[in-house]
Amino acid sequence: MPVGFSQGLSFDRKRANWSSTGRRPLAWCAWYPADDNAVEIAPSPTWFKQKPVAPNAPMKKSTGSHPLVLLSHGSGGLAIGLEWLGHRLAQAGFVALGLDHHGHTGSEPYRAEGFLCLWERAADLTALLNADDWREVLGGVVEDQAYVAGFSAGAYTAMLLVGARVAYSQFEPDNPRKSPIRGPKEFPDLADYIPSLLLDGMFLESWNRRRDSFKDDRLKAALAIAPGRSVLGFARESLEEITAPVKIIGGDADVIAPAHECCTWLHKNVRPSSLEIMSGGVGHYSFLPEPTQRGLEASPAIFTDIAGLVRENVHNHVAQMAIAFFSTVR
C-alpha cells in the first residue's frame, strides 16, 4: 500500500506561544494510506533514514473511517523522528499524526519553558485533535477518537492524555524523587531556570496548572515507549484511576530512563497496562530513527547501538506490537 505524507501548521487559539507574540503553533505531519495509484518518492536526505512516500497524495478510499494514532516525540525531538512508526502504521491502514511540541522541539529554538512545562504537550495534541485544517488537507474520513503513542517525554504526554496527573515536575525543588541530573542533555542546568521563570507571568500561569487533569476522553489507548524519569512525578492515585489500555515498552540497556525504574513503576501503578522490556542491548536511543551516514557522523552517541543490535529490527517489533495492540481496542 502506498503511504501518503502531508504536513502543515495549525494554531491553538486558546494559548499563546512562549514569547507571547501570537498563538501557540502546532506544526504537524501525517502518514496515511494513499490511493493505490499514488507515486512514492524518496524524501530529501536528513540525519534520518526515511522510506519513500507520496507527498500530498489522495487518501485511500475506505468504506469506513480511518483509525487515527497521535504521535508525540521525545525531549528536544521532532515528529519526523517517529517516521519509522508512522510509516508502518500507515501501511497497516492507520493515519499517524504527529506534531513538533513548541519550545521542546528541534525544529525551533529550545525554550526552558518548553522543557519544564511538559503538560503543555498534552494540550498540544488535544488542540490538534480539535482542529479541522489537517483533516481538510488529508481529505478522506478520519475517526474523531484516537490512539496515542509517544517516545520518552512523548510517553509522559501519552499518559497525561489517558488520565495521569502531575504530583511533581521532575526538577522542582519539592519533588521527593530527586533526579540524578539537573536537566536533559539539551538543558543540563534546566532546574536553575525555575526561580527566574517563576517571575514571568506566562510561565507562572502554566506552572500553576501542572497538577490539572489533561485527560482527553477521545483517547482510547496509549503506547508508552521508553518513558523517561518524568513519569515518576505522576500522582499514584491518578495512575490507579486510568481505565484506558496502556502498553509500556522499554529496553534492557536503557541508561537514560532505566526500564526497571521507569517502565516497571508505571506498570505497577496502571492496572490496565502490559509491559515488555526488550532484551539484547536495546537502549533509549534505539527507539529513534536509523541514521544516515550524515546523522551518524553528526551525533554518534545517539545513533550508535551496541554491536549486533539492528535498530530496524527494534522498530519492526515495536510497530508490529503497536498495530496489534491498537487493533484490539475499539
Steps between C-alpha positions, in 0.01 A plus 500: 500500500647843411551733793400864466670780688377852572601774738365835611474758773202539732462728800346462843255788536493462880873533573774741398852406396771527764599845376138625525522628142225284354309176533676180599618317185409140423732396216374159395580222257300193405554160344191333358378229260514652153308423184632190322617714208704735717866533405751478783827693489802504730499791749787750503805368691518584873664346806229231487431219258146539368291282277355632171160672528244655267492872591145636537353198321124436528407283795398144418122468485342291770152376584550635850717757676874455536626440856723777635819478707648816652880499530705691758878536465763497773673788677642743246397272214288518187179341381693376195716305746205262538483440124606140560176443695272732303591343166440147623168601657390654169585180316266321741213740428542757777541875467801600711503866601790657687604852589804695614437610860562876517806591707593135544590409141808513283305670221523834684720658771476317830318672784556412867124550545429229246734255673351571843128520420454156347123501565460755220594219261180313589301815434675520160359165392153583630509828306614319185225244540254789522634665184337452161771630268713185497188295425425727204855456371491122526147456368333167559324412823706471817357388833424764763640275772866402500780294645822662621861384487798687641872453552675610823345842581239399243412202720444747785273695265307188407442414866368848577245462221358178648475641852836525674540820704813672621591492868844652446685632199824309463736783591298702751672526840208344690506177297585223748638283217827680443618468142864397451532785248394865501376497142508312169798518265343794319465695830738346756430782749125511439408497870690825549259682268195444721546786753535773236228356277255508789517879471365475144119517489452262211731234641341535845154450351610176338696387806197551723288268290751215499281295733186545287347211310593485132298188436329488162219244491543461125826311556421129498842352582860606556837360399783623726841439339801534734327736745745738669555567870242778480226235535618439857346838582148386418249482784464132583124534559451642151677200346278264697193669349605447136259272313636524144727214390869590520794320344843580645819403320861565589852374441719290727805722439332839545722715724312825426170372637570159654212265424514333843450843655257678263313235301458263792376771739247621246379147432456425871276804546289483181265202528397469132863497384734241354878521501773381269870562556685418181823308547821485301653836591210728403582851618298819531603632161436166329142628469620796291535476120771314317770750405638598166879529483453872550302443818745243633790740455310792652373318809669163557381479863136499389534282193750235612359179647690212655663254263247258356190708567305584186291809563264414215409178680411698812278727292331208324422333831359813664292588195356149470417502869339846468286394205382189681434694822303782340307258280360323805370822662182635344 
